[in-house]
Amino acid sequence: MERIKRAGNLRRFVGFYFWRTYNQHEIDLVEDIDGTSTGFECKWSPKARAKTPKDWSEAYPGAGFEVVTQASWMVWLGE
C-alpha cells in the first residue's frame, strides 16, 4: 500500500498487480511503469533468499525482480 500511496503522491501512473501461475508460483507485487515490469518478493527475514521464478523470466524476458526484506523496506519505499 505504501508504494501505491507513493506513486499517487508523486503523480506517477504505475500499474500494480500480483502474479501467480496455475502451479502456484507467485510474485507478491508487480509494478508496471511505462511498459517496464518489475516483480517484488516480500520476505520477513533479512536472510531469506528468493530467486527469480523461472516462469516469470520466461513469460516476461527483461523484467526485473527484487526481494524486499525487513532490512531493506525503507530503501524500497524511497525513504
N, CA, C and O atoms as a CHARMM CRD file, in Angstrom:
* protein
*
  316
    1    1 MET  N      0.81200  -1.19400   0.00000 PROA 1      0.00000
    2    1 MET  CA     0.00000   0.00000   0.00000 PROA 1      0.00000
    3    1 MET  C      0.85900   1.26400   0.00000 PROA 1      0.00000
    4    1 MET  O      0.49500   2.27500  -0.60000 PROA 1      0.00000
    5    2 GLU  N      1.99400   1.19300   0.67500 PROA 2      0.00000
    6    2 GLU  CA     2.84500   2.38200   0.73700 PROA 2      0.00000
    7    2 GLU  C      3.40000   2.73100  -0.65100 PROA 2      0.00000
    8    2 GLU  O      3.55500   3.91000  -0.97000 PROA 2      0.00000
    9    3 ARG  N      3.69400   1.73800  -1.46300 PROA 3      0.00000
   10    3 ARG  CA     4.18100   2.01700  -2.82100 PROA 3      0.00000
   11    3 ARG  C      3.07200   2.64200  -3.66200 PROA 3      0.00000
   12    3 ARG  O      3.33900   3.51600  -4.48600 PROA 3      0.00000
   13    4 ILE  N      1.85300   2.21000  -3.46500 PROA 4      0.00000
   14    4 ILE  CA     0.72200   2.77700  -4.20100 PROA 4      0.00000
   15    4 ILE  C      0.52300   4.24000  -3.78700 PROA 4      0.00000
   16    4 ILE  O      0.31600   5.11000  -4.63400 PROA 4      0.00000
   17    5 LYS  N      0.58700   4.49900  -2.48300 PROA 5      0.00000
   18    5 LYS  CA     0.46200   5.88400  -1.99400 PROA 5      0.00000
   19    5 LYS  C      1.58200   6.75600  -2.53800 PROA 5      0.00000
   20    5 LYS  O      1.35600   7.89600  -2.94300 PROA 5      0.00000
   21    6 ARG  N      2.78400   6.21200  -2.54200 PROA 6      0.00000
   22    6 ARG  CA     3.94400   6.97800  -3.02600 PROA 6      0.00000
   23    6 ARG  C      3.77700   7.35500  -4.48900 PROA 6      0.00000
   24    6 ARG  O      4.05600   8.49000  -4.87500 PROA 6      0.00000
   25    7 ALA  N      3.32100   6.40700  -5.30700 PROA 7      0.00000
   26    7 ALA  CA     3.11000   6.68600  -6.73300 PROA 7      0.00000
   27    7 ALA  C      2.05900   7.77600  -6.90400 PROA 7      0.00000
   28    7 ALA  O      2.21000   8.66300  -7.74500 PROA 7      0.00000
   29    8 GLY  N      0.99600   7.71100  -6.10700 PROA 8      0.00000
   30    8 GLY  CA    -0.03700   8.74800  -6.18000 PROA 8      0.00000
   31    8 GLY  C      0.48300  10.10900  -5.76100 PROA 8      0.00000
   32    8 GLY  O      0.18000  11.11400  -6.40500 PROA 8      0.00000
   33    9 ASN  N      1.26100  10.15400  -4.69200 PROA 9      0.00000
   34    9 ASN  CA     1.82000  11.42200  -4.22500 PROA 9      0.00000
   35    9 ASN  C      2.77600  12.03000  -5.23800 PROA 9      0.00000
   36    9 ASN  O      2.86900  13.25100  -5.35700 PROA 9      0.00000
   37   10 LEU  N      3.48400  11.17900  -5.96300 PROA 10     0.00000
   38   10 LEU  CA     4.41600  11.66300  -6.99000 PROA 10     0.00000
   39   10 LEU  C      3.72200  11.92000  -8.32900 PROA 10     0.00000
   40   10 LEU  O      4.34600  12.36800  -9.29000 PROA 10     0.00000
   41   11 ARG  N      2.41100  11.62600  -8.37300 PROA 11     0.00000
   42   11 ARG  CA     1.60700  11.77200  -9.58600 PROA 11     0.00000
   43   11 ARG  C      2.18100  10.97200 -10.75200 PROA 11     0.00000
   44   11 ARG  O      2.28200  11.45600 -11.87900 PROA 11     0.00000
   45   12 ARG  N      2.54900   9.74300 -10.44200 PROA 12     0.00000
   46   12 ARG  CA     3.07700   8.82700 -11.46400 PROA 12     0.00000
   47   12 ARG  C      2.04900   7.74300 -11.71900 PROA 12     0.00000
   48   12 ARG  O      1.46200   7.20800 -10.77800 PROA 12     0.00000
   49   13 PHE  N      1.82400   7.41400 -12.98400 PROA 13     0.00000
   50   13 PHE  CA     0.93100   6.32100 -13.30700 PROA 13     0.00000
   51   13 PHE  C      1.72900   5.01800 -13.23500 PROA 13     0.00000
   52   13 PHE  O      2.65300   4.79300 -14.01700 PROA 13     0.00000
   53   14 VAL  N      1.36300   4.19100 -12.30700 PROA 14     0.00000
   54   14 VAL  CA     2.01600   2.89800 -12.12000 PROA 14     0.00000
   55   14 VAL  C      0.92600   1.84100 -12.03400 PROA 14     0.00000
   56   14 VAL  O     -0.02000   1.97600 -11.25800 PROA 14     0.00000
   57   15 GLY  N      1.06500   0.78100 -12.84000 PROA 15     0.00000
   58   15 GLY  CA     0.14500  -0.33200 -12.73400 PROA 15     0.00000
   59   15 GLY  C      0.64500  -1.28900 -11.66200 PROA 15     0.00000
   60   15 GLY  O      1.80700  -1.69500 -11.68200 PROA 15     0.00000
   61   16 PHE  N     -0.21600  -1.64600 -10.73900 PROA 16     0.00000
   62   16 PHE  CA     0.14900  -2.56900  -9.66500 PROA 16     0.00000
   63   16 PHE  C     -0.64500  -3.85500  -9.83600 PROA 16     0.00000
   64   16 PHE  O     -1.86200  -3.82700 -10.02100 PROA 16     0.00000
   65   17 TYR  N      0.05600  -4.98100  -9.77100 PROA 17     0.00000
   66   17 TYR  CA    -0.56700  -6.28200  -9.97100 PROA 17     0.00000
   67   17 TYR  C      0.08200  -7.30300  -9.04300 PROA 17     0.00000
   68   17 TYR  O      1.09000  -7.01800  -8.39600 PROA 17     0.00000
   69   18 PHE  N     -0.50600  -8.49100  -8.98600 PROA 18     0.00000
   70   18 PHE  CA     0.17500  -9.64800  -8.41900 PROA 18     0.00000
   71   18 PHE  C      0.24700 -10.67200  -9.53400 PROA 18     0.00000
   72   18 PHE  O     -0.47400 -10.56600 -10.52500 PROA 18     0.00000
   73   19 TRP  N      1.09600 -11.64400  -9.38400 PROA 19     0.00000
   74   19 TRP  CA     1.32100 -12.62500 -10.44200 PROA 19     0.00000
   75   19 TRP  C      1.34900 -14.01700  -9.83600 PROA 19     0.00000
   76   19 TRP  O      2.05300 -14.26900  -8.85800 PROA 19     0.00000
   77   20 ARG  N      0.57100 -14.92000 -10.43000 PROA 20     0.00000
   78   20 ARG  CA     0.54300 -16.30300  -9.94900 PROA 20     0.00000
   79   20 ARG  C      0.26800 -17.22500 -11.13100 PROA 20     0.00000
   80   20 ARG  O     -0.54800 -16.92000 -12.00100 PROA 20     0.00000
   81   21 THR  N      0.96600 -18.36300 -11.14500 PROA 21     0.00000
   82   21 THR  CA     0.74700 -19.36000 -12.18800 PROA 21     0.00000
   83   21 THR  C     -0.23400 -20.41700 -11.68400 PROA 21     0.00000
   84   21 THR  O     -0.60400 -20.43200 -10.51000 PROA 21     0.00000
   85   22 TYR  N     -0.63800 -21.28400 -12.57800 PROA 22     0.00000
   86   22 TYR  CA    -1.50500 -22.39700 -12.18700 PROA 22     0.00000
   87   22 TYR  C     -0.78900 -23.34700 -11.23100 PROA 22     0.00000
   88   22 TYR  O     -1.43700 -24.07300 -10.47800 PROA 22     0.00000
   89   23 ASN  N      0.52900 -23.34600 -11.25700 PROA 23     0.00000
   90   23 ASN  CA     1.32900 -24.18700 -10.35500 PROA 23     0.00000
   91   23 ASN  C      1.57700 -23.51500  -9.00800 PROA 23     0.00000
   92   23 ASN  O      2.35900 -24.01300  -8.19800 PROA 23     0.00000
   93   24 GLN  N      0.91900 -22.39300  -8.76800 PROA 24     0.00000
   94   24 GLN  CA     1.01200 -21.63900  -7.51400 PROA 24     0.00000
   95   24 GLN  C      2.35100 -20.94700  -7.29500 PROA 24     0.00000
   96   24 GLN  O      2.68900 -20.61500  -6.15900 PROA 24     0.00000
   97   25 HSD  N      3.11300 -20.72500  -8.34600 PROA 25     0.00000
   98   25 HSD  CA     4.28600 -19.86200  -8.23500 PROA 25     0.00000
   99   25 HSD  C      3.76000 -18.44100  -8.25200 PROA 25     0.00000
  100   25 HSD  O      2.86700 -18.10700  -9.03100 PROA 25     0.00000
  101   26 GLU  N      4.32000 -17.60400  -7.38600 PROA 26     0.00000
  102   26 GLU  CA     3.77300 -16.25900  -7.30300 PROA 26     0.00000
  103   26 GLU  C      4.83800 -15.21100  -7.04600 PROA 26     0.00000
  104   26 GLU  O      5.94000 -15.49700  -6.57700 PROA 26     0.00000
  105   27 ILE  N      4.46200 -13.98900  -7.37300 PROA 27     0.00000
  106   27 ILE  CA     5.24700 -12.80800  -7.04000 PROA 27     0.00000
  107   27 ILE  C      4.28600 -11.87800  -6.31500 PROA 27     0.00000
  108   27 ILE  O      3.16500 -11.65300  -6.77100 PROA 27     0.00000
  109   28 ASP  N      4.73000 -11.33900  -5.18000 PROA 28     0.00000
  110   28 ASP  CA     3.84500 -10.57800  -4.30100 PROA 28     0.00000
  111   28 ASP  C      3.34100  -9.27600  -4.91500 PROA 28     0.00000
  112   28 ASP  O      2.17500  -8.92000  -4.74400 PROA 28     0.00000
  113   29 LEU  N      4.20200  -8.57100  -5.62200 PROA 29     0.00000
  114   29 LEU  CA     3.80500  -7.29600  -6.21700 PROA 29     0.00000
  115   29 LEU  C      4.53100  -7.11800  -7.53900 PROA 29     0.00000
  116   29 LEU  O      5.73400  -7.35800  -7.63900 PROA 29     0.00000
  117   30 VAL  N      3.78300  -6.69500  -8.55200 PROA 30     0.00000
  118   30 VAL  CA     4.36700  -6.36600  -9.85000 PROA 30     0.00000
  119   30 VAL  C      4.02600  -4.91500 -10.13100 PROA 30     0.00000
  120   30 VAL  O      2.86500  -4.50900 -10.06200 PROA 30     0.00000
  121   31 GLU  N      5.04500  -4.14600 -10.44500 PROA 31     0.00000
  122   31 GLU  CA     4.85300  -2.75000 -10.83700 PROA 31     0.00000
  123   31 GLU  C      5.15900  -2.62100 -12.32100 PROA 31     0.00000
  124   31 GLU  O      6.18000  -3.11200 -12.80200 PROA 31     0.00000
  125   32 ASP  N      4.26600  -1.95800 -13.03500 PROA 32     0.00000
  126   32 ASP  CA     4.45900  -1.70300 -14.44800 PROA 32     0.00000
  127   32 ASP  C      4.52700  -0.19700 -14.64700 PROA 32     0.00000
  128   32 ASP  O      3.54400   0.51800 -14.45600 PROA 32     0.00000
  129   33 ILE  N      5.71600   0.26900 -15.03600 PROA 33     0.00000
  130   33 ILE  CA     5.93300   1.69400 -15.27500 PROA 33     0.00000
  131   33 ILE  C      6.39700   1.86200 -16.71000 PROA 33     0.00000
  132   33 ILE  O      7.47600   1.40000 -17.08200 PROA 33     0.00000
  133   34 ASP  N      5.57800   2.52600 -17.51400 PROA 34     0.00000
  134   34 ASP  CA     5.91100   2.78900 -18.91800 PROA 34     0.00000
  135   34 ASP  C      6.29400   1.51200 -19.66400 PROA 34     0.00000
  136   34 ASP  O      7.23700   1.51700 -20.45400 PROA 34     0.00000
  137   35 GLY  N      5.57900   0.43200 -19.42200 PROA 35     0.00000
  138   35 GLY  CA     5.82200  -0.82000 -20.12800 PROA 35     0.00000
  139   35 GLY  C      6.94700  -1.66300 -19.57800 PROA 35     0.00000
  140   35 GLY  O      7.23300  -2.73400 -20.11500 PROA 35     0.00000
  141   36 THR  N      7.59500  -1.20900 -18.52000 PROA 36     0.00000
  142   36 THR  CA     8.66100  -1.97300 -17.88800 PROA 36     0.00000
  143   36 THR  C      8.14100  -2.54300 -16.57900 PROA 36     0.00000
  144   36 THR  O      7.70200  -1.80300 -15.69800 PROA 36     0.00000
  145   37 SER  N      8.19400  -3.87300 -16.45900 PROA 37     0.00000
  146   37 SER  CA     7.67300  -4.54000 -15.27500 PROA 37     0.00000
  147   37 SER  C      8.79900  -4.95400 -14.33900 PROA 37     0.00000
  148   37 SER  O      9.88300  -5.34800 -14.76900 PROA 37     0.00000
  149   38 THR  N      8.50700  -4.85400 -13.05100 PROA 38     0.00000
  150   38 THR  CA     9.41800  -5.32600 -12.01600 PROA 38     0.00000
  151   38 THR  C      8.59400  -6.09100 -10.99300 PROA 38     0.00000
  152   38 THR  O      7.57500  -5.60600 -10.50300 PROA 38     0.00000
  153   39 GLY  N      9.05800  -7.30300 -10.68000 PROA 39     0.00000
  154   39 GLY  CA     8.39200  -8.11700  -9.67000 PROA 39     0.00000
  155   39 GLY  C      9.10900  -7.99200  -8.33600 PROA 39     0.00000
  156   39 GLY  O     10.33800  -7.94900  -8.28500 PROA 39     0.00000
  157   40 PHE  N      8.33900  -7.93400  -7.26200 PROA 40     0.00000
  158   40 PHE  CA     8.89300  -7.81100  -5.91600 PROA 40     0.00000
  159   40 PHE  C      8.40500  -8.96700  -5.06100 PROA 40     0.00000
  160   40 PHE  O      7.20500  -9.22800  -4.98300 PROA 40     0.00000
  161   41 GLU  N      9.31300  -9.64100  -4.43800 PROA 41     0.00000
  162   41 GLU  CA     9.00500 -10.71300  -3.49700 PROA 41     0.00000
  163   41 GLU  C      9.30300 -10.17800  -2.11000 PROA 41     0.00000
  164   41 GLU  O     10.41700  -9.72800  -1.84300 PROA 41     0.00000
  165   42 CYS  N      8.32400 -10.22300  -1.22800 PROA 42     0.00000
  166   42 CYS  CA     8.47500  -9.68900   0.12500 PROA 42     0.00000
  167   42 CYS  C      8.73900 -10.82800   1.10100 PROA 42     0.00000
  168   42 CYS  O      7.96000 -11.77700   1.18500 PROA 42     0.00000
  169   43 LYS  N      9.83300 -10.73000   1.83100 PROA 43     0.00000
  170   43 LYS  CA    10.22300 -11.73800   2.81700 PROA 43     0.00000
  171   43 LYS  C     10.46600 -11.05400   4.14900 PROA 43     0.00000
  172   43 LYS  O     11.07100  -9.98300   4.19100 PROA 43     0.00000
  173   44 TRP  N     10.01000 -11.65000   5.23100 PROA 44     0.00000
  174   44 TRP  CA    10.18500 -11.06500   6.55500 PROA 44     0.00000
  175   44 TRP  C     11.63700 -11.13700   7.00600 PROA 44     0.00000
  176   44 TRP  O     12.16800 -10.16600   7.54300 PROA 44     0.00000
  177   45 SER  N     12.27300 -12.26300   6.79600 PROA 45     0.00000
  178   45 SER  CA    13.63700 -12.45700   7.27900 PROA 45     0.00000
  179   45 SER  C     14.65400 -11.78600   6.35900 PROA 45     0.00000
  180   45 SER  O     14.59400 -11.96800   5.14300 PROA 45     0.00000
  181   46 PRO  N     15.58200 -11.01600   6.91400 PROA 46     0.00000
  182   46 PRO  CA    16.61100 -10.40700   6.07200 PROA 46     0.00000
  183   46 PRO  C     17.55000 -11.44700   5.46500 PROA 46     0.00000
  184   46 PRO  O     18.25900 -11.15700   4.50100 PROA 46     0.00000
  185   47 LYS  N     17.55700 -12.64500   6.02300 PROA 47     0.00000
  186   47 LYS  CA    18.40900 -13.70100   5.49200 PROA 47     0.00000
  187   47 LYS  C     17.69100 -14.55200   4.44600 PROA 47     0.00000
  188   47 LYS  O     18.29400 -15.44000   3.84400 PROA 47     0.00000
  189   48 ALA  N     16.41800 -14.28100   4.23300 PROA 48     0.00000
  190   48 ALA  CA    15.64100 -15.06800   3.27100 PROA 48     0.00000
  191   48 ALA  C     16.21600 -14.90300   1.87300 PROA 48     0.00000
  192   48 ALA  O     16.63600 -13.82100   1.46400 PROA 48     0.00000
  193   49 ARG  N     16.21700 -15.98800   1.18100 PROA 49     0.00000
  194   49 ARG  CA    16.71500 -15.95900  -0.19200 PROA 49     0.00000
  195   49 ARG  C     15.57800 -16.30900  -1.12500 PROA 49     0.00000
  196   49 ARG  O     14.81100 -17.24100  -0.88100 PROA 49     0.00000
  197   50 ALA  N     15.48600 -15.56800  -2.16700 PROA 50     0.00000
  198   50 ALA  CA    14.48600 -15.84800  -3.19100 PROA 50     0.00000
  199   50 ALA  C     15.15700 -15.62300  -4.53100 PROA 50     0.00000
  200   50 ALA  O     15.91700 -14.67300  -4.71600 PROA 50     0.00000
  201   51 LYS  N     14.86400 -16.50200  -5.44500 PROA 51     0.00000
  202   51 LYS  CA    15.42800 -16.32700  -6.78100 PROA 51     0.00000
  203   51 LYS  C     14.30300 -16.03400  -7.75400 PROA 51     0.00000
  204   51 LYS  O     13.13700 -16.31700  -7.48100 PROA 51     0.00000
  205   52 THR  N     14.65900 -15.47600  -8.87100 PROA 52     0.00000
  206   52 THR  CA    13.67100 -15.15000  -9.88200 PROA 52     0.00000
  207   52 THR  C     12.97500 -16.42100 -10.33600 PROA 52     0.00000
  208   52 THR  O     13.63400 -17.35900 -10.78200 PROA 52     0.00000
  209   53 PRO  N     11.65300 -16.46700 -10.22900 PROA 53     0.00000
  210   53 PRO  CA    10.94600 -17.66600 -10.69200 PROA 53     0.00000
  211   53 PRO  C     11.16300 -17.88300 -12.19200 PROA 53     0.00000
  212   53 PRO  O     11.08500 -16.94600 -12.98600 PROA 53     0.00000
  213   54 LYS  N     11.43000 -19.10800 -12.55500 PROA 54     0.00000
  214   54 LYS  CA    11.69800 -19.44300 -13.95300 PROA 54     0.00000
  215   54 LYS  C     10.51300 -19.05600 -14.83400 PROA 54     0.00000
  216   54 LYS  O     10.69900 -18.53400 -15.93300 PROA 54     0.00000
  217   55 ASP  N      9.30100 -19.30900 -14.35500 PROA 55     0.00000
  218   55 ASP  CA     8.10700 -18.96900 -15.13600 PROA 55     0.00000
  219   55 ASP  C      8.02000 -17.46500 -15.39000 PROA 55     0.00000
  220   55 ASP  O      7.59200 -17.03400 -16.46100 PROA 55     0.00000
  221   56 TRP  N      8.42300 -16.67600 -14.40900 PROA 56     0.00000
  222   56 TRP  CA     8.39700 -15.21400 -14.54300 PROA 56     0.00000
  223   56 TRP  C      9.37500 -14.75500 -15.61900 PROA 56     0.00000
  224   56 TRP  O      9.02000 -13.97100 -16.50000 PROA 56     0.00000
  225   57 SER  N     10.60100 -15.24500 -15.54100 PROA 57     0.00000
  226   57 SER  CA    11.61900 -14.80000 -16.50300 PROA 57     0.00000
  227   57 SER  C     11.31100 -15.28800 -17.91400 PROA 57     0.00000
  228   57 SER  O     11.67600 -14.63100 -18.88800 PROA 57     0.00000
  229   58 GLU  N     10.64400 -16.43300 -18.03400 PROA 58     0.00000
  230   58 GLU  CA    10.26800 -16.92000 -19.37300 PROA 58     0.00000
  231   58 GLU  C      9.09100 -16.13000 -19.94100 PROA 58     0.00000
  232   58 GLU  O      9.06500 -15.81200 -21.13000 PROA 58     0.00000
  233   59 ALA  N      8.12100 -15.81700 -19.08800 PROA 59     0.00000
  234   59 ALA  CA     6.94100 -15.09100 -19.55300 PROA 59     0.00000
  235   59 ALA  C      7.23400 -13.61600 -19.82900 PROA 59     0.00000
  236   59 ALA  O      6.63700 -13.01400 -20.72200 PROA 59     0.00000
  237   60 TYR  N      8.15300 -13.04500 -19.06000 PROA 60     0.00000
  238   60 TYR  CA     8.46000 -11.62100 -19.18600 PROA 60     0.00000
  239   60 TYR  C      9.97000 -11.41300 -19.27000 PROA 60     0.00000
  240   60 TYR  O     10.58700 -10.93800 -18.31700 PROA 60     0.00000
  241   61 PRO  N     10.56800 -11.76900 -20.41500 PROA 61     0.00000
  242   61 PRO  CA    12.01700 -11.58700 -20.53900 PROA 61     0.00000
  243   61 PRO  C     12.38600 -10.10600 -20.40200 PROA 61     0.00000
  244   61 PRO  O     11.74000  -9.23400 -20.98200 PROA 61     0.00000
  245   62 GLY  N     13.41200  -9.85100 -19.64300 PROA 62     0.00000
  246   62 GLY  CA    13.85500  -8.47500 -19.42400 PROA 62     0.00000
  247   62 GLY  C     13.18000  -7.78300 -18.25200 PROA 62     0.00000
  248   62 GLY  O     13.56700  -6.67300 -17.88500 PROA 62     0.00000
  249   63 ALA  N     12.17300  -8.42400 -17.65700 PROA 63     0.00000
  250   63 ALA  CA    11.50900  -7.82900 -16.49900 PROA 63     0.00000
  251   63 ALA  C     12.40900  -7.95100 -15.27600 PROA 63     0.00000
  252   63 ALA  O     13.16100  -8.91700 -15.14500 PROA 63     0.00000
  253   64 GLY  N     12.33000  -6.99000 -14.40200 PROA 64     0.00000
  254   64 GLY  CA    13.15000  -7.00600 -13.19800 PROA 64     0.00000
  255   64 GLY  C     12.54800  -7.87500 -12.10700 PROA 64     0.00000
  256   64 GLY  O     11.38000  -8.26100 -12.16800 PROA 64     0.00000
  257   65 PHE  N     13.35800  -8.17100 -11.11900 PROA 65     0.00000
  258   65 PHE  CA    12.91100  -8.94600  -9.96200 PROA 65     0.00000
  259   65 PHE  C     13.75100  -8.52000  -8.76600 PROA 65     0.00000
  260   65 PHE  O     14.97900  -8.49700  -8.84200 PROA 65     0.00000
  261   66 GLU  N     13.09100  -8.18500  -7.66600 PROA 66     0.00000
  262   66 GLU  CA    13.79300  -7.77100  -6.45500 PROA 66     0.00000
  263   66 GLU  C     13.15800  -8.43900  -5.24400 PROA 66     0.00000
  264   66 GLU  O     11.96800  -8.75500  -5.23900 PROA 66     0.00000
  265   67 VAL  N     13.97400  -8.64600  -4.22300 PROA 67     0.00000
  266   67 VAL  CA    13.49500  -9.18100  -2.95800 PROA 67     0.00000
  267   67 VAL  C     13.51700  -8.04700  -1.93500 PROA 67     0.00000
  268   67 VAL  O     14.52700  -7.36300  -1.77000 PROA 67     0.00000
  269   68 VAL  N     12.39100  -7.86100  -1.25500 PROA 68     0.00000
  270   68 VAL  CA    12.26800  -6.83200  -0.22800 PROA 68     0.00000
  271   68 VAL  C     12.20400  -7.54000   1.11900 PROA 68     0.00000
  272   68 VAL  O     11.38500  -8.43700   1.31900 PROA 68     0.00000
  273   69 THR  N     13.07200  -7.13400   2.04100 PROA 69     0.00000
  274   69 THR  CA    13.10700  -7.76600   3.35800 PROA 69     0.00000
  275   69 THR  C     12.86100  -6.72100   4.44500 PROA 69     0.00000
  276   69 THR  O     12.73000  -5.52900   4.16700 PROA 69     0.00000
  277   70 GLN  N     12.80400  -7.18600   5.65200 PROA 70     0.00000
  278   70 GLN  CA    12.63100  -6.31100   6.80000 PROA 70     0.00000
  279   70 GLN  C     13.76500  -5.28600   6.86400 PROA 70     0.00000
  280   70 GLN  O     13.56800  -4.16200   7.32600 PROA 70     0.00000
  281   71 ALA  N     14.92600  -5.67100   6.40900 PROA 71     0.00000
  282   71 ALA  CA    16.08600  -4.77400   6.45000 PROA 71     0.00000
  283   71 ALA  C     16.11500  -3.77600   5.29300 PROA 71     0.00000
  284   71 ALA  O     16.78600  -2.74900   5.39000 PROA 71     0.00000
  285   72 SER  N     15.40100  -4.05800   4.20300 PROA 72     0.00000
  286   72 SER  CA    15.51900  -3.20200   3.02800 PROA 72     0.00000
  287   72 SER  C     14.24900  -2.44600   2.66000 PROA 72     0.00000
  288   72 SER  O     14.23100  -1.73900   1.65200 PROA 72     0.00000
  289   73 TRP  N     13.20500  -2.57600   3.43700 PROA 73     0.00000
  290   73 TRP  CA    11.94000  -1.97500   3.02500 PROA 73     0.00000
  291   73 TRP  C     11.96500  -0.45400   3.00000 PROA 73     0.00000
  292   73 TRP  O     11.27700   0.15200   2.17800 PROA 73     0.00000
  293   74 MET  N     12.73300   0.17800   3.87400 PROA 74     0.00000
  294   74 MET  CA    12.78100   1.63600   3.85900 PROA 74     0.00000
  295   74 MET  C     13.39900   2.16800   2.56200 PROA 74     0.00000
  296   74 MET  O     12.93100   3.16000   2.00400 PROA 74     0.00000
  297   75 VAL  N     14.43600   1.50800   2.09900 PROA 75     0.00000
  298   75 VAL  CA    15.06400   1.89800   0.83100 PROA 75     0.00000
  299   75 VAL  C     14.08400   1.65900  -0.29400 PROA 75     0.00000
  300   75 VAL  O     13.96400   2.48400  -1.20000 PROA 75     0.00000
  301   76 TRP  N     13.37600   0.53500  -0.25000 PROA 76     0.00000
  302   76 TRP  CA    12.41600   0.16500  -1.27900 PROA 76     0.00000
  303   76 TRP  C     11.29300   1.19100  -1.38400 PROA 76     0.00000
  304   76 TRP  O     10.79100   1.46100  -2.47600 PROA 76     0.00000
  305   77 LEU  N     10.90100   1.76100  -0.24700 PROA 77     0.00000
  306   77 LEU  CA     9.85600   2.78300  -0.26100 PROA 77     0.00000
  307   77 LEU  C     10.36700   4.13600  -0.73500 PROA 77     0.00000
  308   77 LEU  O      9.58000   5.04900  -0.98500 PROA 77     0.00000
  309   78 GLY  N     11.67700   4.26200  -0.85600 PROA 78     0.00000
  310   78 GLY  CA    12.23000   5.52400  -1.30700 PROA 78     0.00000
  311   78 GLY  C     12.37000   6.54000  -0.18700 PROA 78     0.00000
  312   78 GLY  O     12.38600   7.74700  -0.43000 PROA 78     0.00000
  313   79 GLU  N     12.46900   6.05600   1.01500 PROA 79     0.00000
  314   79 GLU  CA    12.56300   6.94100   2.18000 PROA 79     0.00000
  315   79 GLU  C     13.99300   7.39200   2.37100 PROA 79     0.00000
  316   79 GLU  O     14.28400   8.14500   3.30100 PROA 79     0.00000
